[in-house]
């Protein structure tokens, strides 16, 4: 939970996502994430897991680079840009309107 939700860098990432969704709240754990999504993206259940995966993957990669490659995280927005890239890349796994909506959300 700490790495993905409550560490200071992760909090900034989640708050940034919250701003895009129109809220100043952010989840502190996995369960709160799904409640948060249901509240701020009520008709987009298809994207809940994709969003969680992209965000956690981007945080994980940034922390690994900082830990193992000694590449410091200059700004949490690097992580936000990475997760947007993952979402754009993963639009290829969706079809039709879902792909269009996921692309729009990532951009």
N, C-alpha and C positions, 0 to 999 in steps of 0.2 A: 504494500500500500504506500509506503513512504516514497519509494523511488518514483512511482507513477502519479501520485496524487498530492502528497503533503510536503515534499522537499520544496524549498523556496523557488527553485527553477521551474519545477513542475507546476507550482501554484500560479506562476506568471503565465505559463503556457495555457493553463485552463482558464485563467481570467481573460486572456486575450481571445480565446474561443468564445467565452461568455459575452464579451463586448460585441462580437459579431452577431451573436444570437439575441442581443438586447437585454442582457442581465449582468449584474455585478456579482452574482453568486457563482460558485464553482464547486464541483464535486470533491469530496475528500476520500472516497473509496469507490469500489466497483458498483455497489448497490446504489449509492447516491448518483452515480453517473447515469444509470438507466432511468432513475426518477427524474433527473435533470433533463435528460433527452426527451422524455415523455412530456415534460412541462413545456419545453422550449422548441421542440420539433415534434409536435403531436402526430403529424401524419407521415412521418419519415422513418418508421421503425426499421425499414430495410437498411438504413444507413447507420443505425446505432452501433452495430458490431464493427462495421468498416471504419467508422470514426474513432472508436476506441482502439482498434488495432493500429491505425495510422498514427494516432497520438502516442500510444505506448511504444510503438516501434521507433518513432523519431526520438523520443526521450531516451530509450534504451541505447540506441546507436550513439547519441551525443554523450551519454555518460560513459559508454565504453571507450569512445575516442579520448575523453578526458582522463579516464583511469589508465588505460593501457597504452595509448599513443601520446599521452601528455599534451593533447590538444585541448586547451581550455575553451569552455563555452563563452564566447565573447558577449553574446546576448541571447536570452531565451527566444528571441524572434527567429534565430537560426533554426530552432526546433520547429517553430510554427511554419516556416517556409518549407522545411523538410516534410512535415506531415501533409502540407498542401500538395507537394510534389507526389507523394505516395498516393494521395487520393486521385490526383489527375492520372497517374499511371494506372491505377486500379479501375478507372472508368472503363477500360477495355474488357473488364470481366463482367460488365453489366450491358444490358441492351436497352434500346429505345429510350423511353422517358426517364428511366432510372439513370442511365448513363448521362443524359443531358443534365438532370438535376444534380448529380454528383459532381459533374464538371463545373457547373455554375457555383455550387457551394465551395469547391476547392479554389476557384478563381477569386 
